[in-house]
């Protein structure tokens, strides 16, 4: 049965720990369930909670709206949460799915700059694989002749 949130498998009610519930909802794309437990999970670990919420958007059956993604980002910034590489990767996937290629490109630039500033290794091979795959699909779709 479908939930009211448009998820793939109905509401997730695994365990009583809000973070576990949020993670379980994110895994199946239950955006309604994720939103329901997000405030409690965010009180425990905001960075992880935002990552799971974005993942729920990514895995939801219907593509999220750009405004929804931007609202999550704005709330994250308002709470002072610095995106981890996992969050950046999920954002990259969301923007590519939405066809927001300029924003996806900006994410790549931000992650590379952030890595240089921190003196860390920056993006990993998975991040670049997501970027290359997403941009190559966009290029391929743009070059296909109309039928």
Wavefront OBJ file of the C-alpha trace (Angstrom):
o trace
v 0.000 0.000 0.000
v 1.186 3.501 -0.744
v 1.515 6.096 1.957
v 0.149 9.596 1.643
v 3.692 10.792 0.980
v 3.910 8.963 -2.331
v 6.543 6.558 -1.056
v 7.225 3.128 -2.445
v 6.107 1.057 0.467
v 4.015 2.899 3.027
v 4.944 4.458 6.331
v 8.042 3.196 8.061
v 7.686 2.434 11.750
v 10.915 0.528 12.494
v 12.053 0.967 16.090
v 11.457 3.895 18.413
v 14.748 5.693 17.846
v 13.981 8.725 15.655
v 17.287 8.462 13.795
v 16.626 4.794 12.969
v 13.115 5.702 11.806
v 14.480 8.524 9.649
v 17.132 6.264 8.147
v 14.567 3.552 7.420
v 12.214 6.073 5.791
v 15.061 7.481 3.686
v 16.050 4.012 2.451
v 12.626 3.421 0.924
v 11.962 6.989 -0.194
v 9.186 7.575 2.347
v 9.385 11.358 2.338
v 6.301 11.796 4.529
v 7.682 9.434 7.154
v 11.086 11.113 6.973
v 9.578 14.555 7.479
v 7.533 13.272 10.405
v 10.528 12.066 12.452
v 13.051 14.609 11.155
v 12.628 17.141 14.022
v 13.344 14.499 16.682
v 16.277 13.053 14.735
v 17.657 16.533 14.081
v 17.741 17.172 17.825
v 20.051 14.156 18.184
v 22.418 14.747 15.245
v 21.548 17.529 12.803
v 24.154 16.689 10.161
v 23.145 13.050 9.948
v 19.439 13.929 10.032
v 19.763 16.373 7.126
v 21.667 13.733 5.163
v 18.870 11.212 5.669
v 16.195 13.776 4.779
v 17.957 14.615 1.506
v 18.332 10.899 0.803
v 14.562 10.476 1.268
v 14.060 13.211 -1.340
v 16.455 11.425 -3.679
v 14.801 8.030 -3.320
v 11.200 9.251 -3.382
v 9.194 7.842 -6.265
v 8.462 11.239 -7.756
v 11.271 13.704 -8.339
v 11.491 16.433 -5.718
v 10.952 20.028 -6.664
v 13.972 22.295 -6.745
v 12.297 24.541 -4.156
v 12.044 21.599 -1.720
v 15.758 20.891 -2.011
v 16.554 24.588 -1.593
v 14.331 24.735 1.523
v 16.246 21.842 3.110
v 19.538 23.591 2.289
v 18.301 26.874 3.748
v 17.231 25.154 6.965
v 20.568 23.362 7.164
v 22.430 26.676 6.825
v 20.139 28.354 9.359
v 21.019 25.648 11.882
v 24.729 26.044 11.169
v 25.146 22.546 9.731
v 28.174 22.187 7.465
v 27.484 19.655 4.706
v 29.571 16.492 4.815
v 30.838 14.874 1.630
v 27.882 12.459 1.838
v 25.446 15.390 1.927
v 27.233 17.107 -0.976
v 27.065 13.868 -2.971
v 23.333 13.519 -2.312
v 22.802 17.163 -3.316
v 24.745 16.523 -6.506
v 22.530 13.532 -7.278
v 19.377 15.552 -6.569
v 20.410 18.443 -8.812
v 21.380 16.065 -11.613
v 18.035 14.250 -11.286
v 16.226 17.590 -11.481
v 18.251 18.734 -14.486
v 19.730 21.659 -12.523
v 23.149 21.269 -14.128
v 24.479 24.704 -13.167
v 23.687 23.971 -9.511
v 25.242 20.513 -9.809
v 28.359 22.123 -11.279
v 28.395 24.616 -8.402
v 28.269 21.725 -5.908
v 31.330 20.170 -7.550
v 33.147 23.504 -7.327
v 32.185 23.998 -3.679
v 33.351 20.533 -2.681
v 36.663 20.960 -4.490
v 37.220 24.398 -2.919
v 36.227 23.131 0.515
v 38.758 20.296 0.200
v 41.519 22.717 -0.775
v 40.712 25.111 2.072
v 40.689 22.375 4.672
v 43.831 20.800 3.289
v 41.958 17.532 2.995
v 41.765 15.238 0.013
v 38.442 16.801 -1.039
v 35.994 14.827 -3.150
v 36.404 11.067 -3.326
v 36.128 8.769 -6.324
v 32.433 8.071 -5.641
v 31.625 11.795 -5.740
v 33.388 12.154 -9.087
v 31.723 8.994 -10.416
v 28.298 10.449 -9.581
v 29.258 13.728 -11.263
v 30.699 12.116 -14.392
v 27.796 9.717 -14.785
v 25.191 12.458 -14.284
v 26.810 14.974 -16.597
v 27.526 12.358 -19.269
v 23.869 11.258 -19.249
v 22.829 14.891 -19.672
v 25.269 15.359 -22.543
v 24.139 12.128 -24.182
v 20.458 13.099 -23.892
v 21.186 16.531 -25.351
v 23.018 15.070 -28.341
v 20.376 12.481 -29.285
v 18.484 13.445 -32.446
v 14.802 14.161 -32.182
v 12.594 11.471 -33.561
l 1 2 3 4 5 6 7 8 9 10 11 12 13 14 15 16 17 18 19 20 21 22 23 24 25 26 27 28 29 30 31 32 33 34 35 36 37 38 39 40 41 42 43 44 45 46 47 48 49 50 51 52 53 54 55 56 57 58 59 60 61 62 63 64 65 66 67 68 69 70 71 72 73 74 75 76 77 78 79 80 81 82 83 84 85 86 87 88 89 90 91 92 93 94 95 96 97 98 99 100 101 102 103 104 105 106 107 108 109 110 111 112 113 114 115 116 117 118 119 120 121 122 123 124 125 126 127 128 129 130 131 132 133 134 135 136 137 138 139 140 141 142 143 144 145 146 147
